[in-house]
Amino acid sequence: MKYTFFIVSICLCTLSCKKDSNSGGDKTQLLTSADWKYDNGGIGDANGNVLFDFSTLGVIPACSLDNTVKFNS
């Protein structure tokens, strides 16, 4: 169960993380150029309104909000 939660958390994090600056280049270079930190995430509607915020609902544990993720090419 913990393994499944960890995988889902990583997937959500990679889909919802954002980078402070856009240095251009291809997607692999952009993804691997620096560490990524969780900013926010949730489920929204087509208008961009957040219906379920993962950090306030407890889906993402508070101790995970300051973690970073490093991707390798």
C-alpha positions in Angstrom: 0.0 0.0 0.0 2.8 2.4 0.9 4.6 1.6 -2.4 1.4 2.4 -4.4 1.0 5.7 -2.5 4.6 6.6 -3.2 4.3 5.9 -7.0 1.1 7.9 -7.2 2.7 10.7 -5.2 5.7 10.8 -7.6 3.4 10.8 -10.6 1.3 13.6 -9.3 4.4 15.6 -8.3 5.9 15.3 -11.8 2.7 16.4 -13.4 2.2 19.4 -11.1 5.7 20.6 -10.4 6.8 23.8 -12.0 10.2 25.4 -12.6 11.0 29.0 -11.7 12.6 29.9 -15.0 12.3 28.5 -18.5 15.7 28.2 -20.1 14.4 26.9 -23.4 15.7 23.8 -25.2 14.1 20.4 -25.6 11.9 18.8 -23.0 14.6 16.4 -21.8 17.1 19.2 -21.2 14.5 21.2 -19.4 13.4 18.3 -17.2 17.0 17.3 -16.3 18.6 20.7 -15.9 17.8 21.2 -12.2 16.1 19.7 -9.1 12.3 20.1 -9.0 10.2 20.9 -5.9 6.5 20.3 -5.3 4.6 23.6 -5.7 0.9 22.6 -5.7 -1.4 20.1 -7.3 -5.0 19.2 -7.5 -7.9 18.2 -9.7 -9.6 21.0 -11.5 -12.2 21.7 -14.1 -11.9 23.0 -17.7 -11.9 26.6 -16.5 -8.8 26.1 -14.3 -10.6 26.2 -11.0 -9.1 23.8 -8.4 -11.8 21.5 -7.1 -9.6 19.3 -4.9 -6.3 20.6 -3.5 -4.0 17.7 -2.8 -2.0 19.5 -0.1 -5.0 20.6 2.0 -6.8 17.2 1.6 -3.9 15.3 3.0 -3.2 13.4 -0.2 0.3 14.8 -0.2 1.8 14.5 3.3 3.2 17.7 4.7 6.6 16.1 5.1 6.7 15.6 1.3 6.1 19.2 0.4 9.7 20.3 0.9 11.2 17.3 -1.0 13.0 17.7 -4.3 13.1 15.4 -7.3 16.0 15.0 -9.7 15.5 13.5 -13.1 18.3 12.0 -15.2 18.3 11.6 -18.9 
